[in-house]
């Protein structure tokens, strides 16, 4: 079942540190895939076994020496 808009907002506001299904913090992510200003990561809850994908977007840049 797709996430509701509210469930997505809560997951994002909490920084993606909890399972969006059971709210447990025992989660682990695979490697991050990066493509043209966006990245995504497949995440699994070790408590309930559910899978989802967190999607990240470029927010800023910083100059390095």
BELMOFEN-V708324 format. One record per backbone hydrogen bond with DSSP energy under -1.0 kcal/mol. CO is the residue of the C=O (numbers start at 0). NH is the residue of the N-H. E is the energy in kcal/mol with one decimal. If there is no record, write none. Layout:
CO&NH&E  CO&NH&E
This chain:
3&7&-2.2  4&8&-2.3  5&9&-2.5  6&10&-2.2  7&11&-2.4  8&12&-2.9  9&13&-2.1  10&15&-2.4  11&14&-1.8  18&22&-1.8  23&18&-2.8  24&26&-1.8  25&45&-2.9  27&43&-2.8  32&39&-2.2  34&37&-1.5  36&57&-2.7  37&34&-3.3  38&55&-3.8  39&32&-2.8  40&53&-2.8  41&29&-3.0  42&51&-2.2  43&27&-2.5  44&48&-1.6  49&44&-2.4  51&42&-3.3  53&40&-2.5  55&38&-2.4
